[in-house]
Amino acid sequence: MNGKSLLHIYHEQKLADEFARDRNPEVPAIFVAVALFVVVFVVGAALDTAWVYLQQWYHVATS
């Protein structure tokens, strides 16, 4: 028992449970929206760059 009484352990567990319940684990929606916007922007920029590169390569290959 490590020198602790059951009552002491109970109170520690109760405080830990209250602390865990008070914390809000959900991510605010604005952070999700910003992260999604950044991901879509980066993927779109990468696809656009790849498309332009392929067009230029095709133009050089056919001329």
HTML snippet that shows the backbone in 3Dmol.js (N, CA, C, O; Angstrom):
<script src="https://3Dmol.org/build/3Dmol-min.js"></script>
<div id="view" style="width:600px;height:400px;position:relative"></div>
<script>
const pdb = `
ATOM      1  N   MET A   1       0.825  -1.206   0.000  1.00  0.00           N
ATOM      2  CA  MET A   1       0.000   0.000   0.000  1.00  0.00           C
ATOM      3  C   MET A   1       0.861   1.259   0.000  1.00  0.00           C
ATOM      4  O   MET A   1       0.357   2.362  -0.206  1.00  0.00           O
ATOM      5  N   ASN A   2       2.162   1.089   0.232  1.00  0.00           N
ATOM      6  CA  ASN A   2       3.057   2.225   0.158  1.00  0.00           C
ATOM      7  C   ASN A   2       2.797   3.251   1.248  1.00  0.00           C
ATOM      8  O   ASN A   2       3.114   4.426   1.062  1.00  0.00           O
ATOM      9  N   GLY A   3       2.244   2.857   2.354  1.00  0.00           N
ATOM     10  CA  GLY A   3       2.020   3.770   3.468  1.00  0.00           C
ATOM     11  C   GLY A   3       0.808   4.664   3.313  1.00  0.00           C
ATOM     12  O   GLY A   3       0.603   5.548   4.145  1.00  0.00           O
ATOM     13  N   LYS A   4       0.000   4.475   2.291  1.00  0.00           N
ATOM     14  CA  LYS A   4      -1.192   5.300   2.082  1.00  0.00           C
ATOM     15  C   LYS A   4      -2.419   4.535   2.544  1.00  0.00           C
ATOM     16  O   LYS A   4      -2.527   3.323   2.360  1.00  0.00           O
ATOM     17  N   SER A   5      -3.322   5.260   3.138  1.00  0.00           N
ATOM     18  CA  SER A   5      -4.569   4.617   3.542  1.00  0.00           C
ATOM     19  C   SER A   5      -5.501   4.528   2.335  1.00  0.00           C
ATOM     20  O   SER A   5      -5.332   5.238   1.344  1.00  0.00           O
ATOM     21  N   LEU A   6      -6.468   3.654   2.441  1.00  0.00           N
ATOM     22  CA  LEU A   6      -7.446   3.531   1.354  1.00  0.00           C
ATOM     23  C   LEU A   6      -8.205   4.828   1.147  1.00  0.00           C
ATOM     24  O   LEU A   6      -8.546   5.171   0.015  1.00  0.00           O
ATOM     25  N   LEU A   7      -8.475   5.555   2.225  1.00  0.00           N
ATOM     26  CA  LEU A   7      -9.184   6.829   2.108  1.00  0.00           C
ATOM     27  C   LEU A   7      -8.339   7.838   1.330  1.00  0.00           C
ATOM     28  O   LEU A   7      -8.856   8.582   0.497  1.00  0.00           O
ATOM     29  N   HIS A   8      -7.038   7.854   1.610  1.00  0.00           N
ATOM     30  CA  HIS A   8      -6.145   8.763   0.902  1.00  0.00           C
ATOM     31  C   HIS A   8      -6.096   8.416  -0.592  1.00  0.00           C
ATOM     32  O   HIS A   8      -6.150   9.306  -1.441  1.00  0.00           O
ATOM     33  N   ILE A   9      -5.995   7.139  -0.903  1.00  0.00           N
ATOM     34  CA  ILE A   9      -5.981   6.697  -2.298  1.00  0.00           C
ATOM     35  C   ILE A   9      -7.298   7.044  -2.979  1.00  0.00           C
ATOM     36  O   ILE A   9      -7.311   7.460  -4.138  1.00  0.00           O
ATOM     37  N   TYR A  10      -8.404   6.875  -2.263  1.00  0.00           N
ATOM     38  CA  TYR A  10      -9.717   7.205  -2.820  1.00  0.00           C
ATOM     39  C   TYR A  10      -9.795   8.689  -3.166  1.00  0.00           C
ATOM     40  O   TYR A  10     -10.281   9.052  -4.237  1.00  0.00           O
ATOM     41  N   HIS A  11      -9.319   9.552  -2.260  1.00  0.00           N
ATOM     42  CA  HIS A  11      -9.372  10.995  -2.522  1.00  0.00           C
ATOM     43  C   HIS A  11      -8.459  11.381  -3.690  1.00  0.00           C
ATOM     44  O   HIS A  11      -8.814  12.237  -4.500  1.00  0.00           O
ATOM     45  N   GLU A  12      -7.299  10.759  -3.775  1.00  0.00           N
ATOM     46  CA  GLU A  12      -6.425  11.035  -4.918  1.00  0.00           C
ATOM     47  C   GLU A  12      -7.096  10.639  -6.230  1.00  0.00           C
ATOM     48  O   GLU A  12      -7.039  11.384  -7.208  1.00  0.00           O
ATOM     49  N   GLN A  13      -7.722   9.485  -6.252  1.00  0.00           N
ATOM     50  CA  GLN A  13      -8.393   9.022  -7.463  1.00  0.00           C
ATOM     51  C   GLN A  13      -9.567   9.918  -7.814  1.00  0.00           C
ATOM     52  O   GLN A  13      -9.817  10.200  -8.986  1.00  0.00           O
ATOM     53  N   LYS A  14     -10.288  10.364  -6.785  1.00  0.00           N
ATOM     54  CA  LYS A  14     -11.428  11.251  -7.017  1.00  0.00           C
ATOM     55  C   LYS A  14     -10.961  12.574  -7.622  1.00  0.00           C
ATOM     56  O   LYS A  14     -11.577  13.080  -8.559  1.00  0.00           O
ATOM     57  N   LEU A  15      -9.878  13.131  -7.093  1.00  0.00           N
ATOM     58  CA  LEU A  15      -9.342  14.375  -7.648  1.00  0.00           C
ATOM     59  C   LEU A  15      -8.852  14.170  -9.083  1.00  0.00           C
ATOM     60  O   LEU A  15      -9.065  15.029  -9.938  1.00  0.00           O
ATOM     61  N   ALA A  16      -8.204  13.047  -9.348  1.00  0.00           N
ATOM     62  CA  ALA A  16      -7.723  12.765 -10.703  1.00  0.00           C
ATOM     63  C   ALA A  16      -8.891  12.620 -11.675  1.00  0.00           C
ATOM     64  O   ALA A  16      -8.817  13.093 -12.809  1.00  0.00           O
ATOM     65  N   ASP A  17      -9.965  11.971 -11.237  1.00  0.00           N
ATOM     66  CA  ASP A  17     -11.142  11.815 -12.095  1.00  0.00           C
ATOM     67  C   ASP A  17     -11.796  13.156 -12.390  1.00  0.00           C
ATOM     68  O   ASP A  17     -12.211  13.415 -13.519  1.00  0.00           O
ATOM     69  N   GLU A  18     -11.889  14.018 -11.366  1.00  0.00           N
ATOM     70  CA  GLU A  18     -12.481  15.344 -11.577  1.00  0.00           C
ATOM     71  C   GLU A  18     -11.624  16.164 -12.534  1.00  0.00           C
ATOM     72  O   GLU A  18     -12.151  16.860 -13.403  1.00  0.00           O
ATOM     73  N   PHE A  19     -10.314  16.084 -12.378  1.00  0.00           N
ATOM     74  CA  PHE A  19      -9.421  16.821 -13.271  1.00  0.00           C
ATOM     75  C   PHE A  19      -9.566  16.330 -14.709  1.00  0.00           C
ATOM     76  O   PHE A  19      -9.609  17.131 -15.643  1.00  0.00           O
ATOM     77  N   ALA A  20      -9.640  15.020 -14.882  1.00  0.00           N
ATOM     78  CA  ALA A  20      -9.783  14.455 -16.226  1.00  0.00           C
ATOM     79  C   ALA A  20     -11.124  14.833 -16.838  1.00  0.00           C
ATOM     80  O   ALA A  20     -11.211  15.055 -18.046  1.00  0.00           O
ATOM     81  N   ARG A  21     -12.164  14.907 -16.025  1.00  0.00           N
ATOM     82  CA  ARG A  21     -13.483  15.258 -16.543  1.00  0.00           C
ATOM     83  C   ARG A  21     -13.547  16.735 -16.907  1.00  0.00           C
ATOM     84  O   ARG A  21     -14.228  17.109 -17.862  1.00  0.00           O
ATOM     85  N   ASP A  22     -12.840  17.585 -16.149  1.00  0.00           N
ATOM     86  CA  ASP A  22     -12.867  19.022 -16.407  1.00  0.00           C
ATOM     87  C   ASP A  22     -12.118  19.388 -17.679  1.00  0.00           C
ATOM     88  O   ASP A  22     -12.453  20.367 -18.345  1.00  0.00           O
ATOM     89  N   ARG A  23     -11.119  18.610 -18.006  1.00  0.00           N
ATOM     90  CA  ARG A  23     -10.383  18.900 -19.233  1.00  0.00           C
ATOM     91  C   ARG A  23     -11.253  18.549 -20.423  1.00  0.00           C
ATOM     92  O   ARG A  23     -11.910  17.509 -20.442  1.00  0.00           O
ATOM     93  N   ASN A  24     -11.251  19.429 -21.419  1.00  0.00           N
ATOM     94  CA  ASN A  24     -12.045  19.201 -22.619  1.00  0.00           C
ATOM     95  C   ASN A  24     -11.118  18.667 -23.708  1.00  0.00           C
ATOM     96  O   ASN A  24     -10.310  19.425 -24.244  1.00  0.00           O
ATOM     97  N   PRO A  25     -11.214  17.391 -24.046  1.00  0.00           N
ATOM     98  CA  PRO A  25     -10.283  16.835 -25.027  1.00  0.00           C
ATOM     99  C   PRO A  25     -10.630  17.172 -26.474  1.00  0.00           C
ATOM    100  O   PRO A  25      -9.857  16.856 -27.379  1.00  0.00           O
ATOM    101  N   GLU A  26     -11.764  17.799 -26.706  1.00  0.00           N
ATOM    102  CA  GLU A  26     -12.168  18.090 -28.080  1.00  0.00           C
ATOM    103  C   GLU A  26     -11.357  19.251 -28.639  1.00  0.00           C
ATOM    104  O   GLU A  26     -11.067  20.220 -27.937  1.00  0.00           O
ATOM    105  N   VAL A  27     -11.002  19.138 -29.897  1.00  0.00           N
ATOM    106  CA  VAL A  27     -10.277  20.201 -30.577  1.00  0.00           C
ATOM    107  C   VAL A  27     -11.303  21.224 -31.056  1.00  0.00           C
ATOM    108  O   VAL A  27     -12.316  20.847 -31.646  1.00  0.00           O
ATOM    109  N   PRO A  28     -11.059  22.504 -30.814  1.00  0.00           N
ATOM    110  CA  PRO A  28     -11.998  23.518 -31.306  1.00  0.00           C
ATOM    111  C   PRO A  28     -12.159  23.434 -32.824  1.00  0.00           C
ATOM    112  O   PRO A  28     -11.210  23.134 -33.549  1.00  0.00           O
ATOM    113  N   ALA A  29     -13.349  23.700 -33.275  1.00  0.00           N
ATOM    114  CA  ALA A  29     -13.671  23.554 -34.698  1.00  0.00           C
ATOM    115  C   ALA A  29     -12.829  24.472 -35.573  1.00  0.00           C
ATOM    116  O   ALA A  29     -12.523  24.123 -36.714  1.00  0.00           O
ATOM    117  N   ILE A  30     -12.449  25.639 -35.062  1.00  0.00           N
ATOM    118  CA  ILE A  30     -11.665  26.564 -35.883  1.00  0.00           C
ATOM    119  C   ILE A  30     -10.303  25.961 -36.218  1.00  0.00           C
ATOM    120  O   ILE A  30      -9.789  26.175 -37.316  1.00  0.00           O
ATOM    121  N   PHE A  31      -9.710  25.206 -35.281  1.00  0.00           N
ATOM    122  CA  PHE A  31      -8.422  24.576 -35.562  1.00  0.00           C
ATOM    123  C   PHE A  31      -8.567  23.496 -36.620  1.00  0.00           C
ATOM    124  O   PHE A  31      -7.700  23.344 -37.480  1.00  0.00           O
ATOM    125  N   VAL A  32      -9.647  22.753 -36.562  1.00  0.00           N
ATOM    126  CA  VAL A  32      -9.900  21.717 -37.565  1.00  0.00           C
ATOM    127  C   VAL A  32     -10.104  22.362 -38.928  1.00  0.00           C
ATOM    128  O   VAL A  32      -9.590  21.869 -39.933  1.00  0.00           O
ATOM    129  N   ALA A  33     -10.852  23.465 -38.969  1.00  0.00           N
ATOM    130  CA  ALA A  33     -11.110  24.147 -40.236  1.00  0.00           C
ATOM    131  C   ALA A  33      -9.816  24.702 -40.836  1.00  0.00           C
ATOM    132  O   ALA A  33      -9.583  24.577 -42.038  1.00  0.00           O
ATOM    133  N   VAL A  34      -8.988  25.306 -40.006  1.00  0.00           N
ATOM    134  CA  VAL A  34      -7.726  25.868 -40.506  1.00  0.00           C
ATOM    135  C   VAL A  34      -6.801  24.754 -40.993  1.00  0.00           C
ATOM    136  O   VAL A  34      -6.168  24.884 -42.040  1.00  0.00           O
ATOM    137  N   ALA A  35      -6.722  23.663 -40.236  1.00  0.00           N
ATOM    138  CA  ALA A  35      -5.863  22.544 -40.643  1.00  0.00           C
ATOM    139  C   ALA A  35      -6.343  21.943 -41.960  1.00  0.00           C
ATOM    140  O   ALA A  35      -5.533  21.624 -42.830  1.00  0.00           O
ATOM    141  N   LEU A  36      -7.653  21.788 -42.108  1.00  0.00           N
ATOM    142  CA  LEU A  36      -8.196  21.246 -43.347  1.00  0.00           C
ATOM    143  C   LEU A  36      -7.913  22.180 -44.521  1.00  0.00           C
ATOM    144  O   LEU A  36      -7.571  21.719 -45.610  1.00  0.00           O
ATOM    145  N   PHE A  37      -8.052  23.486 -44.308  1.00  0.00           N
ATOM    146  CA  PHE A  37      -7.761  24.460 -45.357  1.00  0.00           C
ATOM    147  C   PHE A  37      -6.297  24.370 -45.783  1.00  0.00           C
ATOM    148  O   PHE A  37      -5.992  24.393 -46.975  1.00  0.00           O
ATOM    149  N   VAL A  38      -5.395  24.270 -44.811  1.00  0.00           N
ATOM    150  CA  VAL A  38      -3.970  24.194 -45.127  1.00  0.00           C
ATOM    151  C   VAL A  38      -3.661  22.919 -45.905  1.00  0.00           C
ATOM    152  O   VAL A  38      -2.907  22.957 -46.877  1.00  0.00           O
ATOM    153  N   VAL A  39      -4.229  21.802 -45.494  1.00  0.00           N
ATOM    154  CA  VAL A  39      -3.986  20.536 -46.193  1.00  0.00           C
ATOM    155  C   VAL A  39      -4.502  20.610 -47.625  1.00  0.00           C
ATOM    156  O   VAL A  39      -3.806  20.206 -48.556  1.00  0.00           O
ATOM    157  N   VAL A  40      -5.706  21.118 -47.806  1.00  0.00           N
ATOM    158  CA  VAL A  40      -6.276  21.231 -49.156  1.00  0.00           C
ATOM    159  C   VAL A  40      -5.443  22.183 -50.008  1.00  0.00           C
ATOM    160  O   VAL A  40      -5.211  21.920 -51.187  1.00  0.00           O
ATOM    161  N   PHE A  41      -4.993  23.291 -49.415  1.00  0.00           N
ATOM    162  CA  PHE A  41      -4.180  24.253 -50.153  1.00  0.00           C
ATOM    163  C   PHE A  41      -2.856  23.631 -50.591  1.00  0.00           C
ATOM    164  O   PHE A  41      -2.441  23.798 -51.738  1.00  0.00           O
ATOM    165  N   VAL A  42      -2.197  22.921 -49.690  1.00  0.00           N
ATOM    166  CA  VAL A  42      -0.897  22.322 -50.013  1.00  0.00           C
ATOM    167  C   VAL A  42      -1.050  21.226 -51.067  1.00  0.00           C
ATOM    168  O   VAL A  42      -0.250  21.148 -51.999  1.00  0.00           O
ATOM    169  N   VAL A  43      -2.061  20.389 -50.926  1.00  0.00           N
ATOM    170  CA  VAL A  43      -2.283  19.325 -51.913  1.00  0.00           C
ATOM    171  C   VAL A  43      -2.641  19.931 -53.265  1.00  0.00           C
ATOM    172  O   VAL A  43      -2.165  19.463 -54.299  1.00  0.00           O
ATOM    173  N   GLY A  44      -3.469  20.961 -53.267  1.00  0.00           N
ATOM    174  CA  GLY A  44      -3.827  21.630 -54.518  1.00  0.00           C
ATOM    175  C   GLY A  44      -2.623  22.262 -55.192  1.00  0.00           C
ATOM    176  O   GLY A  44      -2.470  22.168 -56.410  1.00  0.00           O
ATOM    177  N   ALA A  45      -1.774  22.902 -54.412  1.00  0.00           N
ATOM    178  CA  ALA A  45      -0.567  23.513 -54.978  1.00  0.00           C
ATOM    179  C   ALA A  45       0.362  22.447 -55.548  1.00  0.00           C
ATOM    180  O   ALA A  45       0.962  22.648 -56.604  1.00  0.00           O
ATOM    181  N   ALA A  46       0.483  21.328 -54.863  1.00  0.00           N
ATOM    182  CA  ALA A  46       1.344  20.247 -55.362  1.00  0.00           C
ATOM    183  C   ALA A  46       0.791  19.667 -56.658  1.00  0.00           C
ATOM    184  O   ALA A  46       1.547  19.415 -57.596  1.00  0.00           O
ATOM    185  N   LEU A  47      -0.509  19.454 -56.715  1.00  0.00           N
ATOM    186  CA  LEU A  47      -1.116  18.920 -57.941  1.00  0.00           C
ATOM    187  C   LEU A  47      -1.002  19.909 -59.091  1.00  0.00           C
ATOM    188  O   LEU A  47      -0.751  19.512 -60.229  1.00  0.00           O
ATOM    189  N   ASP A  48      -1.186  21.191 -58.806  1.00  0.00           N
ATOM    190  CA  ASP A  48      -1.069  22.215 -59.841  1.00  0.00           C
ATOM    191  C   ASP A  48       0.356  22.269 -60.376  1.00  0.00           C
ATOM    192  O   ASP A  48       0.566  22.365 -61.585  1.00  0.00           O
ATOM    193  N   THR A  49       1.324  22.208 -59.485  1.00  0.00           N
ATOM    194  CA  THR A  49       2.726  22.220 -59.906  1.00  0.00           C
ATOM    195  C   THR A  49       3.045  20.999 -60.764  1.00  0.00           C
ATOM    196  O   THR A  49       3.727  21.114 -61.782  1.00  0.00           O
ATOM    197  N   ALA A  50       2.561  19.850 -60.360  1.00  0.00           N
ATOM    198  CA  ALA A  50       2.803  18.627 -61.132  1.00  0.00           C
ATOM    199  C   ALA A  50       2.149  18.716 -62.503  1.00  0.00           C
ATOM    200  O   ALA A  50       2.737  18.294 -63.498  1.00  0.00           O
ATOM    201  N   TRP A  51       0.940  19.259 -62.564  1.00  0.00           N
ATOM    202  CA  TRP A  51       0.233  19.374 -63.843  1.00  0.00           C
ATOM    203  C   TRP A  51       0.974  20.312 -64.794  1.00  0.00           C
ATOM    204  O   TRP A  51       1.122  20.004 -65.977  1.00  0.00           O
ATOM    205  N   VAL A  52       1.438  21.446 -64.289  1.00  0.00           N
ATOM    206  CA  VAL A  52       2.184  22.391 -65.123  1.00  0.00           C
ATOM    207  C   VAL A  52       3.491  21.756 -65.594  1.00  0.00           C
ATOM    208  O   VAL A  52       3.881  21.921 -66.750  1.00  0.00           O
ATOM    209  N   TYR A  53       4.166  21.033 -64.704  1.00  0.00           N
ATOM    210  CA  TYR A  53       5.404  20.352 -65.083  1.00  0.00           C
ATOM    211  C   TYR A  53       5.145  19.346 -66.197  1.00  0.00           C
ATOM    212  O   TYR A  53       5.918  19.272 -67.152  1.00  0.00           O
ATOM    213  N   LEU A  54       4.070  18.570 -66.088  1.00  0.00           N
ATOM    214  CA  LEU A  54       3.748  17.591 -67.129  1.00  0.00           C
ATOM    215  C   LEU A  54       3.409  18.275 -68.449  1.00  0.00           C
ATOM    216  O   LEU A  54       3.808  17.793 -69.509  1.00  0.00           O
ATOM    217  N   GLN A  55       2.681  19.386 -68.402  1.00  0.00           N
ATOM    218  CA  GLN A  55       2.356  20.111 -69.628  1.00  0.00           C
ATOM    219  C   GLN A  55       3.621  20.635 -70.301  1.00  0.00           C
ATOM    220  O   GLN A  55       3.766  20.541 -71.520  1.00  0.00           O
ATOM    221  N   GLN A  56       4.532  21.185 -69.507  1.00  0.00           N
ATOM    222  CA  GLN A  56       5.776  21.701 -70.077  1.00  0.00           C
ATOM    223  C   GLN A  56       6.612  20.565 -70.664  1.00  0.00           C
ATOM    224  O   GLN A  56       7.192  20.705 -71.740  1.00  0.00           O
ATOM    225  N   TRP A  57       6.669  19.442 -69.951  1.00  0.00           N
ATOM    226  CA  TRP A  57       7.423  18.293 -70.449  1.00  0.00           C
ATOM    227  C   TRP A  57       6.822  17.795 -71.764  1.00  0.00           C
ATOM    228  O   TRP A  57       7.558  17.480 -72.699  1.00  0.00           O
ATOM    229  N   TYR A  58       5.497  17.722 -71.843  1.00  0.00           N
ATOM    230  CA  TYR A  58       4.839  17.263 -73.065  1.00  0.00           C
ATOM    231  C   TYR A  58       5.112  18.236 -74.211  1.00  0.00           C
ATOM    232  O   TYR A  58       5.351  17.816 -75.343  1.00  0.00           O
ATOM    233  N   HIS A  59       5.075  19.538 -73.915  1.00  0.00           N
ATOM    234  CA  HIS A  59       5.324  20.545 -74.945  1.00  0.00           C
ATOM    235  C   HIS A  59       6.750  20.419 -75.477  1.00  0.00           C
ATOM    236  O   HIS A  59       6.969  20.524 -76.683  1.00  0.00           O
ATOM    237  N   VAL A  60       7.712  20.197 -74.601  1.00  0.00           N
ATOM    238  CA  VAL A  60       9.106  20.045 -75.025  1.00  0.00           C
ATOM    239  C   VAL A  60       9.286  18.736 -75.785  1.00  0.00           C
ATOM    240  O   VAL A  60      10.026  18.688 -76.768  1.00  0.00           O
ATOM    241  N   ALA A  61       8.623  17.684 -75.345  1.00  0.00           N
ATOM    242  CA  ALA A  61       8.780  16.375 -75.977  1.00  0.00           C
ATOM    243  C   ALA A  61       8.185  16.347 -77.379  1.00  0.00           C
ATOM    244  O   ALA A  61       8.686  15.631 -78.246  1.00  0.00           O
ATOM    245  N   THR A  62       7.136  17.105 -77.611  1.00  0.00           N
ATOM    246  CA  THR A  62       6.481  17.079 -78.924  1.00  0.00           C
ATOM    247  C   THR A  62       7.057  18.098 -79.889  1.00  0.00           C
ATOM    248  O   THR A  62       6.720  18.079 -81.073  1.00  0.00           O
ATOM    249  N   SER A  63       7.910  18.980 -79.415  1.00  0.00           N
ATOM    250  CA  SER A  63       8.453  19.991 -80.341  1.00  0.00           C
ATOM    251  C   SER A  63       9.851  19.657 -80.808  1.00  0.00           C
ATOM    252  O   SER A  63      10.437  20.408 -81.587  1.00  0.00           O
TER     253      SER A  63
END
`;
const viewer = $3Dmol.createViewer("view");
viewer.addModel(pdb, "pdb");
viewer.setStyle({}, {cartoon: {color: "spectrum"}});
viewer.zoomTo();
viewer.render();
</script>
